[in-house]
Amino acid sequence: MIVVMRSNATEESIQTVLTRLSDHKLTGHISQGEERTIIGVVGAAIPPTLCEEMERMEGVQQALRITRPYKLAAREFHPLDTVVMVRGIPVGGKGCVVMAGPCAVESEQQIVETARSVKAAGATMLRGGAFKPRSSPYTFRGLGEIGLQLLALAREETGLPIVTEVMTPTDVELVARYADVLQIGARNMQNYQLLEEVGRSGLPVMLKRGLSATFEEWLLSAEYIIAQNNPNVILCERGIRTFETATRNTMDINAIALAKRRTHLPVISDPSHGTGKWYLVVPLALASLAAGADGVIIEVHPDPDRAQSDGGQSLTFENFDRLMPQINAVASAIGRSLITSSNLIEKPVPYNGREVI
């Protein structure tokens, strides 16, 4: 349920409501808007008479039950769009962002060269995997901390914030030392201990939809993160597994439009994993933006034919250069603006990790 406070409600009356909820062994999460404050109520068992009890309290305008199982991610709890700030860059709101880079960090030359190229084309953030979950244990699984250090060097070179995956709860502290956005991969969407740990980190989290996850399961996973008092969650639709075998996954454009209606969280599209084919990335990226996505995350590699991971779905530098004006055109057509590298700070912020070994 949610408790809507009156516009003139005092801090004392808000705290009184939170205390009463605590008496019922419930937790209240505050969402403060421009005109009113909303308290989201979560817990194992909400008494049937609680709405009436809340509405009798001073400063309370209305108490409403939310029928959806996800409470804090629901738009009823936070009517305005959430904007997640990443090193001063807004994800959500009026602008669209482009995250770009290789599937996996392979070397200093590869990641720095890619970072420079995607920034020159207008990308907003740099993606790259240091820890890679792979179906086969015999394939390249990333450089680990050295890969994180190389990402940090690329950030120093370009100023592009880093988006990178964390795979286990014990790795969160390490990855958080280098990353600007912690990515939860599709295979870990329902790793609830990991979700709670990244929630406690306080860093922005990009949550990818699971391979066969329903829409509701996806948002309930987001709820785990938000429930740790971390509202900085970015949803990522990356295609789901269906009976279709012509593409790697089935890109669910429906989910993008529905997520924008049902939740207040920003939504990013991953057409690289959604299709698995580089020549389908462009049309699906543009379609995602038209459906309401707040940005896209694209795999880009200097030599996809020799990539150690996902070369078949990676764009070359030249193809990425050609995509960016098209993204800008679609964003403009639907009344949005593309946030490009020209919006970034001139002097990159140094990272606080160790020197590369």
C-alpha positions in Angstrom: 0.0 0.0 0.0 1.0 3.7 -0.2 0.3 6.5 2.1 -0.2 9.9 0.5 0.7 12.8 2.8 -0.9 16.2 2.5 1.2 18.9 0.9 1.4 20.7 4.3 2.3 17.6 6.2 5.1 18.2 8.8 8.2 16.1 9.3 6.8 15.2 12.7 3.6 13.8 11.1 5.6 11.8 8.6 7.7 10.3 11.3 4.6 9.4 13.3 3.3 7.5 10.3 6.6 5.6 10.0 6.6 4.8 13.7 3.0 3.4 13.5 4.0 1.3 10.5 7.0 0.0 12.5 4.6 -1.0 15.3 2.9 -3.3 12.7 6.3 -4.7 11.7 6.1 -2.9 8.4 8.6 -0.7 6.6 7.9 2.7 5.1 9.9 4.0 2.1 9.6 7.7 1.5 9.3 9.2 -2.0 9.3 13.0 -1.9 7.9 14.7 -5.0 7.5 18.4 -5.8 4.0 18.6 -4.5 3.5 15.7 -2.1 5.2 13.0 -0.1 4.3 9.3 -0.7 5.2 6.6 1.8 5.4 3.1 0.3 4.5 0.4 2.8 6.1 -3.0 2.5 6.1 -6.1 4.7 5.0 -9.7 5.1 1.4 -9.0 6.2 -0.5 -5.7 5.9 -3.5 -5.6 8.2 -6.8 -5.2 6.3 -7.8 -2.2 8.4 -4.5 -0.4 8.0 -5.8 2.0 5.2 -8.5 3.3 7.5 -6.1 3.6 10.4 -3.6 5.6 8.4 -6.3 8.0 7.0 -7.2 8.9 10.6 -3.7 10.1 11.3 -2.6 13.8 11.1 -1.1 14.9 7.8 -2.4 11.8 5.8 -4.4 12.6 2.7 -5.1 9.1 1.5 -4.0 5.5 1.9 -4.3 3.1 -1.1 -3.6 -0.6 -1.6 -1.3 -1.5 -4.5 -2.3 -4.8 -6.0 1.0 -5.3 -7.8 3.5 -7.5 -5.9 6.2 -4.9 -6.6 5.5 -1.9 -4.5 8.6 0.4 -4.6 9.1 0.0 -8.3 5.5 0.7 -9.1 4.5 4.1 -10.6 1.8 4.5 -8.0 4.6 4.8 -5.4 6.6 7.3 -7.4 4.4 9.0 -10.1 7.3 11.0 -11.6 10.0 9.3 -13.6 13.1 8.4 -11.6 16.3 9.9 -13.0 19.4 8.0 -12.1 22.5 10.2 -12.0 25.8 8.6 -13.1 28.7 11.0 -12.6 26.4 13.9 -13.4 24.8 12.2 -16.4 21.0 11.7 -16.1 19.6 8.3 -17.1 15.9 8.8 -17.6 13.9 12.0 -18.0 14.0 13.9 -21.3 17.4 12.7 -22.5 18.5 9.4 -24.1 21.9 7.8 -23.3 24.1 5.4 -25.3 26.3 2.9 -23.5 28.9 1.3 -25.8 31.9 -0.9 -25.7 33.1 -4.5 -26.0 31.5 -7.5 -24.5 34.7 -8.3 -22.7 37.8 -6.3 -21.9 40.7 -8.1 -23.6 43.7 -5.7 -23.5 44.6 -2.1 -22.7 44.9 -1.2 -26.4 41.5 -2.8 -27.2 39.5 -1.0 -24.4 41.2 2.4 -24.7 40.9 2.4 -28.5 37.2 1.5 -28.2 36.6 4.1 -25.5 38.1 6.8 -27.7 36.2 5.8 -30.7 32.7 5.5 -29.1 33.2 8.8 -27.3 34.1 10.5 -30.6 30.9 9.1 -32.1 28.9 10.5 -29.2 28.5 7.6 -26.7 27.7 8.6 -23.1 29.1 5.7 -21.2 31.6 2.9 -21.7 30.5 -0.7 -21.2 32.9 -3.7 -20.9 33.0 -6.9 -19.0 35.9 -7.8 -16.6 34.0 -10.8 -15.2 32.1 -12.8 -17.8 29.4 -15.5 -17.1 29.8 -18.0 -19.9 27.8 -21.1 -20.8 31.0 -23.1 -21.2 33.8 -23.1 -18.6 36.4 -23.4 -21.4 35.7 -20.0 -23.0 37.1 -16.7 -22.1 35.7 -15.5 -18.8 37.3 -12.2 -18.4 40.5 -10.6 -17.0 39.0 -10.0 -13.5 40.5 -7.1 -11.5 43.0 -6.4 -14.3 40.1 -5.8 -16.6 38.5 -3.4 -14.1 41.8 -1.5 -13.9 41.9 -1.2 -17.7 38.4 0.1 -17.7 39.5 2.7 -15.1 42.4 3.7 -17.4 39.9 4.1 -20.3 37.8 6.3 -18.1 40.8 8.5 -17.3 41.5 8.8 -21.0 38.0 9.7 -22.0 35.8 10.7 -19.0 33.3 8.1 -20.0 31.6 6.5 -16.9 32.0 2.7 -16.6 29.2 0.1 -16.8 30.4 -3.4 -15.9 29.0 -6.6 -14.5 29.3 -8.0 -11.0 28.6 -11.8 -10.6 28.8 -12.7 -6.9 28.0 -10.9 -3.6 31.7 -11.3 -2.6 32.8 -9.3 -5.6 30.5 -6.3 -5.1 33.0 -4.4 -3.0 35.8 -5.0 -5.5 33.8 -4.0 -8.6 32.3 -1.0 -6.8 35.8 0.4 -6.4 36.0 0.9 -10.1 32.5 0.9 -11.6 30.1 3.8 -11.9 27.2 1.4 -12.7 27.0 -2.1 -11.4 25.4 -4.4 -14.0 23.4 -7.5 -13.0 23.5 -9.9 -15.9 20.5 -12.0 -17.1 21.7 -15.2 -15.4 21.9 -13.4 -12.1 18.6 -11.6 -12.2 17.2 -13.8 -9.5 20.4 -14.1 -7.4 18.7 -12.4 -4.5 21.7 -12.2 -2.2 23.6 -10.4 -5.0 20.6 -8.1 -5.6 20.6 -7.1 -1.9 24.4 -6.6 -1.8 24.4 -4.3 -4.9 21.5 -2.5 -3.3 23.5 -1.9 -0.2 26.4 -0.5 -2.3 24.4 2.7 -3.1 25.8 2.7 -6.6 23.5 2.8 -9.7 22.5 -0.7 -10.7 21.5 -1.8 -14.2 19.3 -4.9 -13.9 19.0 -7.1 -17.0 15.9 -9.2 -17.5 16.5 -12.9 -17.1 16.7 -15.4 -19.9 13.1 -16.7 -19.3 11.9 -14.2 -16.8 8.4 -12.8 -16.8 7.8 -9.1 -16.7 6.7 -9.4 -13.0 9.7 -11.4 -12.0 12.0 -8.8 -13.5 10.3 -6.0 -11.5 10.3 -8.0 -8.3 14.1 -8.4 -8.7 14.3 -4.6 -9.0 12.3 -4.5 -5.7 15.0 -6.3 -3.9 17.5 -3.6 -4.8 15.2 -0.7 -4.0 14.2 -2.3 -0.7 17.8 -1.7 0.4 17.2 2.0 0.2 18.8 2.2 -3.2 16.4 3.8 -5.7 19.1 4.1 -8.4 17.9 1.1 -10.5 18.0 1.0 -14.4 16.0 -1.7 -16.0 17.5 -3.4 -19.1 15.5 -5.4 -21.6 17.9 -7.7 -23.4 15.6 -10.2 -25.1 14.1 -13.4 -23.7 14.4 -17.1 -24.7 11.4 -18.3 -26.8 10.8 -21.1 -29.3 12.4 -18.9 -32.0 15.9 -19.9 -33.1 16.5 -17.4 -36.0 17.9 -14.9 -33.5 19.8 -15.4 -30.3 16.9 -14.1 -28.2 13.5 -12.6 -28.9 13.7 -8.8 -28.3 10.6 -7.9 -26.3 9.8 -4.3 -27.3 6.5 -4.8 -25.5 8.3 -4.9 -22.2 9.9 -1.5 -22.8 6.6 0.3 -23.3 5.0 -1.6 -20.5 7.8 -0.9 -18.1 7.6 2.8 -18.8 3.8 2.7 -17.9 4.0 0.4 -14.9 7.2 1.7 -13.2 9.0 4.9 -12.6 12.4 3.4 -13.3 14.5 4.3 -16.4 14.6 1.5 -19.1 17.6 0.7 -21.3 17.5 -1.6 -24.3 20.2 -4.1 -25.3 19.7 -5.0 -29.0 23.1 -6.7 -29.2 22.0 -9.5 -26.9 18.4 -9.2 -28.0 19.2 -10.3 -31.5 22.7 -11.8 -31.5 23.3 -10.5 -35.0 25.2 -7.2 -35.7 23.1 -6.3 -38.7 19.9 -6.4 -36.6 21.3 -4.1 -33.8 20.5 -0.9 -35.7 16.8 -1.4 -36.4 16.1 -2.9 -32.9 18.0 0.0 -31.2 15.9 2.5 -33.1 12.6 0.6 -32.4 13.5 0.5 -28.7 13.9 4.3 -28.5 10.6 4.8 -30.4 8.9 2.5 -27.9 10.1 4.7 -25.0 13.5 3.4 -24.0 15.7 5.9 -22.1 18.8 4.6 -24.0 20.6 1.7 -25.5 23.6 -0.4 -24.6 25.5 -1.5 -27.7 28.5 -3.9 -28.1 31.3 -2.3 -30.1 34.7 -3.9 -30.9 37.7 -2.8 -33.0 37.8 -6.2 -34.8 34.6 -8.3 -34.1 35.9 -11.2 -36.2 38.7 -11.7 -33.6 36.7 -10.8 -30.5 37.0 -13.3 -27.6 33.3 -12.9 -26.7 30.2 -12.1 -28.8 31.9 -10.9 -31.9 28.9 -11.8 -34.1 26.7 -9.2 -32.3 29.3 -6.4 -32.1 29.4 -3.4 -34.3 32.6 -2.1 -35.8 33.6 1.5 -35.1 32.4 2.5 -38.6 28.9 0.9 -38.1 28.6 2.5 -34.7 29.5 5.9 -36.2 26.7 5.4 -38.7 24.2 4.4 -36.0 24.6 7.5 -33.8 23.0 10.1 -36.2 20.1 7.7 -36.6 19.6 7.5 -32.8 19.8 11.2 -32.6 17.1 11.5 -35.4 14.7 9.1 -33.6 15.2 10.9 -30.2 14.5 14.2 -31.8 11.4 12.9 -33.6 9.8 11.8 -30.3 10.7 15.0 -28.5 13.8 13.8 -26.7 17.4 14.7 -26.8 20.5 12.6 -27.1 23.0 13.0 -24.3 26.3 12.7 -26.0 30.0 12.8 -24.9 30.0 16.6 -25.6 27.9 16.9 -22.4 30.6 15.3 -20.3 32.9 17.1 -18.0 36.1 18.4 -19.7 38.4 17.1 -17.1 37.8 13.4 -16.3 37.6 12.4 -12.6 40.5 10.1 -11.6 39.6 6.7 -10.4 40.6 5.6 -6.9 41.7 2.1 -7.7 45.2 0.7 -7.9 47.6 1.0 -10.7 47.4 -1.6 -13.4 49.6 -4.6 -12.9 
